[in-house]
Amino acid sequence: MSAEIICVGTELLLGDILNSNARYLGQEFAKLGIPHYYQSVVGDNPERIKSVIEVAIARSSLLIFTGGLGPTPDDLTVETIAAFFETPLEERPEVLQDITDKFARRRRQMTDNNRKQALLPVGAAVLPNPTGTAPGIIWQPREGVTILTFPGVPSEMYRMWEETAIPYLKSQGWGKEIIYSRLLRFWGIGESALATKVTHLFDSVNPTVAPYAGNGEVRLRVSAKAASESEANLLIDPIAREICTIAGDDYFGADRDTLASVVGQLLRDRHETLAVAESCTGGGLGAMLTAIPGSSEYFAGGIISYANRVKTELLGVSRELLSQVGAFSEPAAKQMAAGVKKQLASDWSLSITGIAGPDGGSSHKPVGLVYIGLASPDREVEIFEYRFGPERDRDTIRHLSVCHALDRLRRQLIARGD
């Protein structure tokens, strides 16, 4: 018994709308322990929807449809499902009354095409929509096949899933076990390097270990199937501890942790503050830090010193230095870090200067060259040079710069302990 997600909508195929419904449902299947091996996206075309159904019922027993339940001519999901199983539609008076009442409460004129949403296959149960006008269906058109349909509007689908679908599925024997995952996060090590270190764990069956990578961060998802979250954690804990021991300081957190949140907690624990001076990242470092609630406790502030005039007047960077070696240099990063630390009277400071591109590079200083300065409470400013490569786009270079800066500070705070 496994589930399959079928998302209907030409706008999804065109990329006009992000398919967040499939992601949500995938996560919900994991919570319920429902096996889930396939997802499909199909446009608003009856024949193509039928072909997707034909494939899906041959390999999955639970089909979850999203989208195509509206009143317009291209909303074809329910009528196409009914046609595939050669079942007529019938108008449900209770559904029509619910739609009529909702229009009246909202003081909107109901048009004739909204009656279409009250047409459901004979024998199908209504899957109520508390907020929208498009109900779903719960239907077993043949033995071994269960179909649930939801509107494409995420907020409507989420509520329908939580209030009706989950209780129904549990009553039918689904969800006896859960699949619970812990996401371990790493920075400063490549995916292949980390995978090599923990390769012996990839053969584990329960829990399983799977690597992910993206935009500089490497993640390992450790997933266990068990009767409860607590039992799953008992299976996950020893594997997670082994991975973290192997990775050392490259491991920075789990699940919703970010480099910024981890750095913030380390600063909070030490009762110390941080200031930042940014050039090529244009405030990205400050934005990432202030995205954390309560960051005013440890984040003093920042100076976006994009123009050289700001570097000299606010941060005290030498004009002679800028004329001799330029703003994209180790000495400039050093003086920026020292200057913002002094100006904002912080314990720590970070500076970032470099060439994010796509223009401005040279053979001596190519696009992707970035200098990060780190000033500690009692040491000389440390400088770290990165060459992210001219093949990377501007946003990626800026993101990597910010994250590497936070990671450098994180490692220093860990090294100092309590």
VENWO-V903698 format. One record per pair of residues at least 12 apart in sequence whose C-alpha atoms are under 6 Angstrom apart, sorted by the first residue. I is the first residue (numbers start at 0). J is the second residue. D is the distance in whole Angstrom. If there is no record, write none. Layout:
i->I j->J d->D
i->I j->J d->D
This chain:
i->0 j->60 d->6
i->1 j->34 d->5
i->1 j->35 d->6
i->1 j->59 d->5
i->1 j->60 d->6
i->2 j->35 d->5
i->2 j->59 d->6
i->2 j->61 d->4
i->2 j->62 d->6
i->3 j->37 d->5
i->3 j->38 d->6
i->3 j->62 d->5
i->4 j->38 d->5
i->4 j->63 d->5
i->5 j->38 d->6
i->5 j->39 d->5
i->5 j->40 d->6
i->5 j->64 d->5
i->6 j->40 d->5
i->6 j->64 d->6
i->6 j->65 d->5
i->7 j->40 d->6
i->7 j->41 d->5
i->7 j->42 d->6
i->7 j->66 d->5
i->7 j->67 d->6
i->8 j->42 d->5
i->8 j->43 d->5
i->9 j->42 d->4
i->9 j->43 d->6
i->29 j->178 d->5
i->30 j->177 d->5
i->30 j->178 d->6
i->31 j->174 d->4
i->31 j->177 d->5
i->32 j->174 d->5
i->32 j->176 d->5
i->32 j->177 d->4
i->32 j->178 d->5
i->43 j->73 d->6
i->45 j->79 d->6
i->60 j->143 d->6
i->60 j->144 d->5
i->61 j->145 d->5
i->62 j->146 d->5
i->63 j->147 d->5
i->63 j->148 d->6
i->64 j->148 d->5
i->65 j->148 d->6
i->65 j->149 d->5
i->65 j->150 d->5
i->65 j->151 d->5
i->66 j->150 d->5
i->66 j->151 d->4
i->68 j->133 d->6
i->68 j->150 d->5
i->70 j->112 d->5
i->70 j->113 d->5
i->70 j->115 d->6
i->81 j->120 d->6
i->87 j->120 d->6
i->88 j->118 d->6
i->88 j->119 d->5
i->88 j->120 d->4
i->88 j->121 d->6
i->89 j->118 d->5
i->89 j->119 d->6
i->90 j->117 d->5
i->90 j->118 d->4
i->91 j->117 d->6
i->94 j->117 d->5
i->95 j->117 d->5
i->98 j->132 d->5
i->116 j->133 d->6
i->123 j->137 d->6
i->123 j->138 d->5
i->124 j->136 d->6
i->124 j->137 d->5
i->128 j->159 d->6
i->135 j->148 d->5
i->135 j->149 d->5
i->136 j->148 d->5
i->176 j->225 d->5
i->176 j->226 d->5
i->177 j->224 d->6
i->177 j->225 d->6
i->178 j->223 d->6
i->178 j->224 d->4
i->179 j->222 d->6
i->179 j->223 d->5
i->180 j->221 d->5
i->180 j->222 d->4
i->181 j->220 d->6
i->181 j->221 d->5
i->182 j->219 d->6
i->182 j->220 d->5
i->182 j->253 d->5
i->182 j->254 d->5
i->183 j->218 d->5
i->183 j->219 d->5
i->183 j->253 d->4
i->184 j->218 d->5
i->184 j->250 d->6
i->184 j->251 d->6
i->184 j->252 d->5
i->184 j->253 d->6
i->185 j->216 d->6
i->185 j->217 d->5
i->185 j->249 d->5
i->185 j->250 d->4
i->185 j->251 d->6
i->186 j->216 d->5
i->186 j->249 d->5
i->187 j->249 d->6
i->190 j->217 d->6
i->205 j->223 d->5
i->206 j->222 d->5
i->206 j->223 d->4
i->207 j->221 d->6
i->207 j->222 d->5
i->208 j->220 d->6
i->208 j->221 d->5
i->259 j->288 d->5
i->262 j->409 d->5
i->271 j->346 d->6
i->272 j->297 d->4
i->272 j->298 d->6
i->272 j->345 d->5
i->272 j->346 d->5
i->273 j->298 d->5
i->273 j->299 d->6
i->273 j->345 d->5
i->273 j->347 d->5
i->273 j->348 d->5
i->274 j->299 d->5
i->274 j->300 d->5
i->274 j->301 d->5
i->274 j->345 d->6
i->274 j->348 d->5
i->275 j->301 d->5
i->275 j->348 d->5
i->275 j->349 d->5
i->275 j->350 d->6
i->276 j->301 d->6
i->276 j->302 d->5
i->276 j->303 d->6
i->276 j->350 d->5
i->277 j->303 d->5
i->277 j->304 d->6
i->277 j->350 d->6
i->277 j->351 d->5
i->278 j->303 d->6
i->278 j->304 d->5
i->278 j->305 d->5
i->278 j->351 d->6
i->278 j->352 d->5
i->279 j->352 d->5
i->279 j->353 d->6
i->280 j->397 d->5
i->281 j->303 d->6
i->282 j->303 d->6
i->284 j->401 d->5
i->314 j->335 d->6
i->314 j->338 d->4
i->314 j->339 d->6
i->315 j->338 d->6
i->316 j->334 d->5
i->327 j->352 d->6
i->327 j->353 d->5
i->332 j->350 d->6
i->332 j->372 d->5
i->333 j->372 d->5
i->333 j->380 d->6
i->335 j->350 d->6
i->336 j->348 d->6
i->336 j->349 d->5
i->336 j->350 d->5
i->336 j->372 d->6
i->346 j->376 d->5
i->347 j->374 d->5
i->347 j->375 d->5
i->347 j->376 d->6
i->348 j->373 d->6
i->348 j->374 d->5
i->349 j->372 d->5
i->349 j->373 d->5
i->350 j->371 d->5
i->350 j->372 d->5
i->351 j->370 d->6
i->351 j->371 d->5
i->352 j->369 d->6
i->352 j->370 d->5
i->353 j->368 d->6
i->353 j->369 d->4
i->353 j->370 d->6
i->354 j->366 d->5
i->354 j->367 d->6
i->354 j->368 d->6
i->355 j->367 d->6
i->355 j->393 d->5
i->355 j->396 d->6
i->356 j->393 d->5
i->366 j->389 d->5
i->367 j->386 d->5
i->367 j->387 d->5
i->367 j->388 d->5
i->367 j->389 d->5
i->368 j->385 d->6
i->368 j->386 d->5
i->369 j->384 d->6
i->369 j->385 d->5
i->370 j->383 d->6
i->370 j->384 d->5
i->371 j->383 d->5
